[in-house]
Amino acid sequence: MTWLPEGFVHPVHVPVPGTALHLRPICEADTPLGCVYIDPPERTGADGEVS
């Protein structure tokens, strides 16, 4: 059983409306340690925290 609908195709580039930014899947080359934390804009530097 999967939570994605049958036939779902993962997007490789999604524009963020109203900005020049885009979203993309995280890949192995993004981190040499195999673990990625994303800082929300209101908590820059929070990736060092463990909750």
C-alpha positions in Angstrom: 0.0 0.0 0.0 1.3 3.4 -0.9 0.2 6.9 0.1 0.9 8.2 -3.4 -1.8 7.8 -6.1 -1.3 5.2 -8.8 0.5 6.8 -11.7 2.1 9.5 -9.6 5.2 11.0 -11.3 7.7 12.7 -9.0 8.4 16.3 -10.2 12.1 17.2 -10.7 11.6 21.0 -10.7 8.7 22.9 -9.1 8.6 26.8 -9.3 7.7 28.6 -6.1 5.0 31.1 -7.1 5.9 34.8 -6.8 9.7 34.1 -6.5 12.6 33.1 -8.6 13.0 30.0 -6.4 12.3 26.4 -7.2 12.0 23.1 -5.4 13.7 19.9 -6.4 14.3 16.5 -4.9 17.3 16.1 -2.6 20.0 13.9 -4.1 23.0 12.1 -2.8 25.4 14.8 -4.1 23.6 17.4 -1.8 25.2 15.9 1.3 28.3 13.8 1.8 26.9 12.4 5.1 23.6 11.1 3.7 21.5 13.3 6.0 19.9 16.6 5.2 18.2 19.2 7.4 16.4 22.1 5.9 16.2 25.4 7.8 12.9 27.1 7.7 13.3 30.8 6.8 12.3 31.9 10.3 14.9 29.6 12.0 18.1 30.0 10.0 20.8 27.9 11.6 18.4 25.6 13.3 19.7 22.6 11.5 22.2 22.1 14.3 19.3 21.5 16.8 18.0 18.1 17.7 14.4 17.9 18.9 
